[in-house]
Amino acid sequence: MEQYNLPIKDDNRFIDWEEEINNLNFNKTPDGKIIPAEQRLSPAQNSKLREAMLSLVDLTTKVGGMLVQAGKLALKLVFEAIKRFPNTACGLLIIGTLHAIANTIPFFGHILNGLLLPFDVIILGVAVIKDIADTEMFKGFISSCDKYVAGKLIA
């Protein structure tokens, strides 16, 4: 069996990632709605988030003898995931924040991380279900099930 090592190529090499990241408004949702005031990020948090994202842009790694721009692939994946699944992305952000806070507690932080797992499953499950329930495919599935059950009940 022959093995091929194909390079992972960026499908749009002309994206100016620095400009994209600097133009992000972290206090708006991907569809343009403004986040409520009590949930907005401060300018200092925005700055730290931008710095972290800009440091990812130049991250590269070698895979199978080919140089891959892993940072740009990761950023593209994150942006696409936020656009497609905003509730799930927010759920993951909440989970990450809870675990980061738990890790700062000496001695009991690791125990608390274990106790947070059921809450992680609940938060992520609700977020995924909310994202899936909003899709046209799911609505079509529900309507076809409804028609099938109605047909069986009448017959």
N, C-alpha and C positions, 0 to 999 in steps of 0.2 A: 504494500500500500504506500503510495507516494504522499508526502506531506508538503503542503504549500504554505509558505509564510508570506501572507499578503500584507502590505502596509496599510495601516488605518489612516485614511486620508480625510482631511477636513473638506466637507462638501461646499463650503463657502469660505475661501481663503481671504476674502476681501473685507471681512468683518473687522472693524476697528474696536477691539475688545476694551481698550482703555476708554474710548469715548462711550461705548455702550454702558460700561460700569459706572462711569462718572455721571451719566445722564439718568441713571436709575433713580426712581423715587420710591424709597422703601416704605413710605406712608400711603401708598396707593396699591390697590389690588391689580392683578394683571389685566382685568377688564376695565380699569380706570376709576373704580369707585374709591373714594377717600376713606381711609381707616378712621374709626372713631378716635377722638382726642385722647382718651385714657389708654388706648392701645398703641399709640404712635411711638416710634423710636426717637430718642433724643438725637441732636446733631452729633454728639460724641459717639453714640452707638452707630450712627450712619457712617461716620468717618472710619471707625474700626472695621466695620463690615466691608466697606469699599477697599480698605488696605488689604484685608485678607483675600478678597476676590482678585485684586490686582496682582498679588503675589502668586496666585494660582495660574495666571495667564502664561507665565514663562516656564512652568513646570514641565519637564520632559523626562522620558524614560526610554530605555532600550528594550524592545520586545522582539525576540527572534532575529536579532541582528539589524532591526530597523528602528530608527529614532521616531518615537511617537510623542506628539504634543498632548500629553495626558491632561494638563491643566485646562486647555481649551476644550477638550472633549468633555471633561467634568463640568465645566461651566455651561456648555451647550446642553448637557443632560439635565443640569439643575434648572436652567431657564425653561426648557421644554416641559419638564415635570411640573413646574409651578404653573405654567400656562394650561396644561391638560388636567392636572389634578390639584387644584388649589387647596382643597380641604385636607387632603392627605399630606401635602407639603407643610401646611400649618400644623397638623397633628405631629409630624416628625419633629418640627421645630419645638413644639411644646415638650415632647418627650426628651429631646436633647437638652433643653434648658433645665428640666427637672433633674435629669441625671447629672448635669454639670453642677447644679446646686448641691445635690447629695454628695458628690465627690469632694466638695470643699469641707465637709464635716469630718473632723478627725475621728478615727476608730469606728464610728457608727455609720459612716457614709457608705461603706461597702455592704453593710447589712441592709441599709435603706434602699440601695440600688436593687437588691433582690426582692424587697417588698414592693417596689414600684412596678415590677413586671406585670402583674395583673392589670394595673392601671394603664400601662403602655398598650396592652392588648385591647383594652376597652377604647382608649382614645383613638388608636389607629383603626380599629374595626369600625367605629362610628364614622370616622373621616372617610374611609374607603367606601363604605356603604353610601354615604352622602354623595360622594363623587360619582359612583356607579349609578345611583338612582336618578341623577340628572342627565344621563346620556340617552340619546334617541334609541340606541340599540336595546337598552333595558326597558324603555317604555314600549317599544315594539314587542318585546318578549312578553311583557305583562299583558298587553292587549291580545296577543295570540293565545296565551294561556286562558284568558278570560273568555274568548270566543270558543275555545275547545271545551272548557268546562260548561259553558252555557249550552253548547250543542249536545253534550252528553246528558245534561239535566233535562232538556226538552225531549230528547229521544227516549 
